[in-house]
Amino acid sequence: KYKKKILEMTKNIPREGFLFGPEVAAYLKVTERTIYRWAGAKKIPAFKVGGVWRFRKMDIDAWIHAQSVDSAGGER
């Protein structure tokens, strides 16, 4: 309920490519819990502002690309 309220209150504020946890979860088709677990473990690029996780879309897109390329530079 709290997260929905934050999203509703901030939906009209330009974020310059920033996403919140629920948006990243929907984008990656995983649960919010998974996103926050990955963020806390530094498995996905994220940072906190006032105790709320934030994600830059360009960082998430780069992370997705990195997951699909092996260390030799080839596609998995």
TIVO-2410 file (N, C-alpha, C; in nm, 3 decimals):
# residues 76
REC num residu      c1      c2      c3 atome chaine
REC   1      K   0.082  -0.118   0.000     N      A
REC   1      K   0.000   0.000   0.000    CA      A
REC   1      K   0.087   0.126   0.000     C      A
REC   2      Y   0.193   0.125   0.082     N      A
REC   2      Y   0.285   0.238   0.091    CA      A
REC   2      Y   0.354   0.263  -0.043     C      A
REC   3      K   0.399   0.156  -0.109     N      A
REC   3      K   0.468   0.170  -0.237    CA      A
REC   3      K   0.375   0.227  -0.344     C      A
REC   4      K   0.250   0.183  -0.343     N      A
REC   4      K   0.153   0.236  -0.439    CA      A
REC   4      K   0.132   0.385  -0.416     C      A
REC   5      K   0.129   0.425  -0.290     N      A
REC   5      K   0.109   0.565  -0.257    CA      A
REC   5      K   0.226   0.649  -0.306     C      A
REC   6      I   0.348   0.599  -0.288     N      A
REC   6      I   0.467   0.670  -0.337    CA      A
REC   6      I   0.462   0.683  -0.488     C      A
REC   7      L   0.430   0.575  -0.557     N      A
REC   7      L   0.423   0.580  -0.703    CA      A
REC   7      L   0.316   0.677  -0.751     C      A
REC   8      E   0.203   0.679  -0.683     N      A
REC   8      E   0.094   0.770  -0.721    CA      A
REC   8      E   0.137   0.915  -0.699     C      A
REC   9      M   0.203   0.943  -0.586     N      A
REC   9      M   0.243   1.079  -0.554    CA      A
REC   9      M   0.353   1.130  -0.647     C      A
REC  10      T   0.434   1.041  -0.699     N      A
REC  10      T   0.550   1.084  -0.779    CA      A
REC  10      T   0.534   1.061  -0.928     C      A
REC  11      K   0.418   1.015  -0.972     N      A
REC  11      K   0.403   0.977  -1.113    CA      A
REC  11      K   0.420   1.093  -1.211     C      A
REC  12      N   0.393   1.217  -1.169     N      A
REC  12      N   0.406   1.331  -1.259    CA      A
REC  12      N   0.537   1.407  -1.245     C      A
REC  13      I   0.627   1.356  -1.161     N      A
REC  13      I   0.756   1.421  -1.142    CA      A
REC  13      I   0.854   1.362  -1.245     C      A
REC  14      P   0.916   1.448  -1.327     N      A
REC  14      P   1.014   1.395  -1.423    CA      A
REC  14      P   1.130   1.329  -1.349     C      A
REC  15      R   1.163   1.208  -1.388     N      A
REC  15      R   1.267   1.134  -1.317    CA      A
REC  15      R   1.392   1.113  -1.399     C      A
REC  16      E   1.396   1.165  -1.520     N      A
REC  16      E   1.517   1.157  -1.601    CA      A
REC  16      E   1.568   1.014  -1.613     C      A
REC  17      G   1.479   0.920  -1.640     N      A
REC  17      G   1.521   0.782  -1.661    CA      A
REC  17      G   1.539   0.699  -1.536     C      A
REC  18      F   1.486   0.746  -1.423     N      A
REC  18      F   1.494   0.669  -1.299    CA      A
REC  18      F   1.368   0.587  -1.280     C      A
REC  19      L   1.386   0.468  -1.222     N      A
REC  19      L   1.275   0.377  -1.196    CA      A
REC  19      L   1.272   0.342  -1.049     C      A
REC  20      F   1.156   0.302  -1.000     N      A
REC  20      F   1.140   0.249  -0.866    CA      A
REC  20      F   1.132   0.097  -0.874     C      A
REC  21      G   1.142   0.031  -0.761     N      A
REC  21      G   1.141  -0.116  -0.755    CA      A
REC  21      G   1.026  -0.182  -0.829     C      A
REC  22      P   0.901  -0.137  -0.809     N      A
REC  22      P   0.790  -0.202  -0.880    CA      A
REC  22      P   0.802  -0.191  -1.032     C      A
REC  23      E   0.855  -0.080  -1.080     N      A
REC  23      E   0.872  -0.062  -1.224    CA      A
REC  23      E   0.981  -0.154  -1.279     C      A
REC  24      V   1.090  -0.168  -1.202     N      A
REC  24      V   1.199  -0.258  -1.244    CA      A
REC  24      V   1.150  -0.401  -1.242     C      A
REC  25      A   1.074  -0.437  -1.140     N      A
REC  25      A   1.020  -0.573  -1.131    CA      A
REC  25      A   0.932  -0.604  -1.253     C      A
REC  26      A   0.847  -0.512  -1.290     N      A
REC  26      A   0.761  -0.533  -1.407    CA      A
REC  26      A   0.846  -0.541  -1.534     C      A
REC  27      Y   0.945  -0.455  -1.546     N      A
REC  27      Y   1.032  -0.451  -1.664    CA      A
REC  27      Y   1.106  -0.584  -1.681     C      A
REC  28      L   1.156  -0.640  -1.570     N      A
REC  28      L   1.233  -0.765  -1.576    CA      A
REC  28      L   1.146  -0.890  -1.557     C      A
REC  29      K   1.018  -0.868  -1.529     N      A
REC  29      K   0.924  -0.978  -1.508    CA      A
REC  29      K   0.968  -1.071  -1.395     C      A
REC  30      V   1.002  -1.008  -1.282     N      A
REC  30      V   1.033  -1.080  -1.159    CA      A
REC  30      V   0.956  -1.011  -1.047     C      A
REC  31      T   0.960  -1.066  -0.927     N      A
REC  31      T   0.889  -1.005  -0.816    CA      A
REC  31      T   0.965  -0.886  -0.760     C      A
REC  32      E   0.892  -0.797  -0.692     N      A
REC  32      E   0.956  -0.684  -0.625    CA      A
REC  32      E   1.056  -0.734  -0.522     C      A
REC  33      R   1.020  -0.839  -0.454     N      A
REC  33      R   1.110  -0.894  -0.351    CA      A
REC  33      R   1.244  -0.933  -0.413     C      A
REC  34      T   1.240  -0.994  -0.531     N      A
REC  34      T   1.363  -1.032  -0.601    CA      A
REC  34      T   1.447  -0.909  -0.632     C      A
REC  35      I   1.382  -0.803  -0.681     N      A
REC  35      I   1.454  -0.680  -0.714    CA      A
REC  35      I   1.524  -0.625  -0.590     C      A
REC  36      Y   1.453  -0.616  -0.480     N      A
REC  36      Y   1.512  -0.560  -0.358    CA      A
REC  36      Y   1.622  -0.650  -0.302     C      A
REC  37      R   1.605  -0.781  -0.317     N      A
REC  37      R   1.710  -0.874  -0.272    CA      A
REC  37      R   1.836  -0.854  -0.356     C      A
REC  38      W   1.819  -0.846  -0.489     N      A
REC  38      W   1.933  -0.823  -0.579    CA      A
REC  38      W   1.999  -0.689  -0.549     C      A
REC  39      A   1.920  -0.585  -0.527     N      A
REC  39      A   1.975  -0.452  -0.499    CA      A
REC  39      A   2.056  -0.455  -0.369     C      A
REC  40      G   2.001  -0.516  -0.266     N      A
REC  40      G   2.071  -0.525  -0.138    CA      A
REC  40      G   2.200  -0.603  -0.146     C      A
REC  41      A   2.202  -0.703  -0.233     N      A
REC  41      A   2.322  -0.786  -0.252    CA      A
REC  41      A   2.415  -0.729  -0.358     C      A
REC  42      K   2.381  -0.614  -0.413     N      A
REC  42      K   2.459  -0.547  -0.518    CA      A
REC  42      K   2.473  -0.633  -0.643     C      A
REC  43      K   2.369  -0.710  -0.673     N      A
REC  43      K   2.367  -0.792  -0.795    CA      A
REC  43      K   2.307  -0.716  -0.912     C      A
REC  44      I   2.244  -0.603  -0.883     N      A
REC  44      I   2.182  -0.519  -0.985    CA      A
REC  44      I   2.215  -0.375  -0.949     C      A
REC  45      P   2.241  -0.289  -1.049     N      A
REC  45      P   2.278  -0.151  -1.016    CA      A
REC  45      P   2.161  -0.072  -0.956     C      A
REC  46      A   2.183  -0.020  -0.836     N      A
REC  46      A   2.078   0.053  -0.764    CA      A
REC  46      A   2.142   0.140  -0.657     C      A
REC  47      F   2.065   0.236  -0.607     N      A
REC  47      F   2.109   0.319  -0.496    CA      A
REC  47      F   1.986   0.364  -0.419     C      A
REC  48      K   2.008   0.406  -0.296     N      A
REC  48      K   1.896   0.450  -0.212    CA      A
REC  48      K   1.897   0.601  -0.195     C      A
REC  49      V   1.778   0.658  -0.197     N      A
REC  49      V   1.757   0.799  -0.165    CA      A
REC  49      V   1.648   0.801  -0.058     C      A
REC  50      G   1.684   0.847   0.058     N      A
REC  50      G   1.587   0.853   0.168    CA      A
REC  50      G   1.529   0.717   0.202     C      A
REC  51      G   1.608   0.613   0.190     N      A
REC  51      G   1.563   0.478   0.224    CA      A
REC  51      G   1.483   0.409   0.115     C      A
REC  52      V   1.469   0.472  -0.003     N      A
REC  52      V   1.394   0.414  -0.113    CA      A
REC  52      V   1.490   0.380  -0.226     C      A
REC  53      W   1.485   0.255  -0.272     N      A
REC  53      W   1.571   0.213  -0.382    CA      A
REC  53      W   1.534   0.285  -0.510     C      A
REC  54      R   1.635   0.327  -0.585     N      A
REC  54      R   1.619   0.389  -0.717    CA      A
REC  54      R   1.706   0.314  -0.816     C      A
REC  55      F   1.665   0.313  -0.939     N      A
REC  55      F   1.736   0.242  -1.045    CA      A
REC  55      F   1.738   0.332  -1.168     C      A
REC  56      R   1.854   0.349  -1.230     N      A
REC  56      R   1.860   0.424  -1.355    CA      A
REC  56      R   1.831   0.326  -1.468     C      A
REC  57      K   1.738   0.360  -1.556     N      A
REC  57      K   1.699   0.270  -1.663    CA      A
REC  57      K   1.818   0.232  -1.749     C      A
REC  58      M   1.906   0.329  -1.780     N      A
REC  58      M   2.021   0.298  -1.863    CA      A
REC  58      M   2.114   0.198  -1.795     C      A
REC  59      D   2.126   0.204  -1.661     N      A
REC  59      D   2.207   0.106  -1.588    CA      A
REC  59      D   2.143  -0.032  -1.592     C      A
REC  60      I   2.012  -0.037  -1.580     N      A
REC  60      I   1.941  -0.165  -1.586    CA      A
REC  60      I   1.957  -0.226  -1.726     C      A
REC  61      D   1.943  -0.144  -1.830     N      A
REC  61      D   1.961  -0.194  -1.967    CA      A
REC  61      D   2.103  -0.246  -1.989     C      A
REC  62      A   2.203  -0.175  -1.936     N      A
REC  62      A   2.343  -0.220  -1.949    CA      A
REC  62      A   2.363  -0.350  -1.872     C      A
REC  63      W   2.301  -0.361  -1.755     N      A
REC  63      W   2.311  -0.482  -1.674    CA      A
REC  63      W   2.251  -0.601  -1.750     C      A
REC  64      I   2.134  -0.579  -1.813     N      A
REC  64      I   2.071  -0.685  -1.891    CA      A
REC  64      I   2.164  -0.730  -2.002     C      A
REC  65      H   2.224  -0.634  -2.073     N      A
REC  65      H   2.316  -0.668  -2.182    CA      A
REC  65      H   2.435  -0.748  -2.129     C      A
REC  66      A   2.491  -0.704  -2.016     N      A
REC  66      A   2.606  -0.773  -1.957    CA      A
REC  66      A   2.572  -0.917  -1.918     C      A
REC  67      Q   2.447  -0.941  -1.878     N      A
REC  67      Q   2.406  -1.076  -1.840    CA      A
REC  67      Q   2.403  -1.169  -1.960     C      A
REC  68      S   2.387  -1.112  -2.080     N      A
REC  68      S   2.374  -1.195  -2.200    CA      A
REC  68      S   2.505  -1.211  -2.276     C      A
REC  69      V   2.612  -1.149  -2.227     N      A
REC  69      V   2.742  -1.158  -2.294    CA      A
REC  69      V   2.840  -1.227  -2.199     C      A
REC  70      D   2.911  -1.330  -2.249     N      A
REC  70      D   3.004  -1.399  -2.161    CA      A
REC  70      D   3.136  -1.323  -2.153     C      A
REC  71      S   3.229  -1.370  -2.073     N      A
REC  71      S   3.355  -1.299  -2.052    CA      A
REC  71      S   3.441  -1.291  -2.178     C      A
REC  72      A   3.418  -1.379  -2.275     N      A
REC  72      A   3.494  -1.374  -2.400    CA      A
REC  72      A   3.433  -1.276  -2.499     C      A
REC  73      G   3.320  -1.214  -2.463     N      A
REC  73      G   3.258  -1.116  -2.548    CA      A
REC  73      G   3.155  -1.173  -2.643     C      A
REC  74      G   3.125  -1.302  -2.631     N      A
REC  74      G   3.027  -1.363  -2.718    CA      A
REC  74      G   2.891  -1.374  -2.652     C      A
REC  75      E   2.789  -1.395  -2.732     N      A
REC  75      E   2.655  -1.412  -2.678    CA      A
REC  75      E   2.644  -1.548  -2.611     C      A
REC  76      R   2.569  -1.553  -2.504     N      A
REC  76      R   2.547  -1.682  -2.434    CA      A
REC  76      R   2.449  -1.767  -2.508     C      A
***
